[in-house]
Amino acid sequence: MPLRGKWREPETALRLARDIKARIAATVGPCMRSSIGIAPNGFLAKTASDMQKPDGLVLRRRPGYPDENSSASKLGGFLRHR
């Protein structure tokens, strides 16, 4: 799920992710685990979540990755819709 506003801050996003994982564990138990990836865009978040399967939490904050507001992302969107 894309995060907006204050939820995009890394520390806030990590707290939210830990809370989600704790709620899953409390509600369902150890039989269901989750991997959560946090990154500047959806593709990187998905690849981050794949890094620690089946029960991981990965934050990728390497500078230089394009986010959804970068000109590289806008150009990619333009090219896809042509």
Secondary structure, 3 states (H helix, E strand, C coil): CCCCHHHHCHHHHHHHHHHHHHHHHHHHCCCCCCCEEECCCHHHHHHHHHHCCCCCEEECCCCCCCCCCCHHHHHHHHHHCC
